[in-house]
Amino acid sequence: MEGIGVSQAFVCSLVSGCVGFCVFMFYHHVCLPTLGYGCVKTAEIIERIDAIVLVLETRFGDVPIRIANAIREITDRETLNKMLKCAAKCGSLNEFCEELTLK
């Protein structure tokens, strides 16, 4: 960065990284209450949610926002694991939704 010393550039990148992280955490805090989970646990939950949506998109195409939002409301790891298996095995998006309502 021209005109900015190495230490200033480093600080700027740290600040912009922190701002990005805060925006990311705020977004997921709105969609995913942490309920006492630490950052690592929250990241694991987010990864499982993203995996479920990705599997559904890969198998069935676009996932309606109402279904994606219902998945994002789940904060229990065991339930998310169950839903990930269901996403991989179910015969249709409707079948997945039936299981989702039974969670």
Secondary structure, 3 states (H helix, E strand, C coil): CCCCCHHHHHHHHHHHHHHHHHHHHHHHHHHCCCCCCCHHHHHHHHHHHHHHHHHHHHHHCCCCHHHHHHHHCCCCHHHHHHHHHHHHHCCCHHHHHHHHHHC
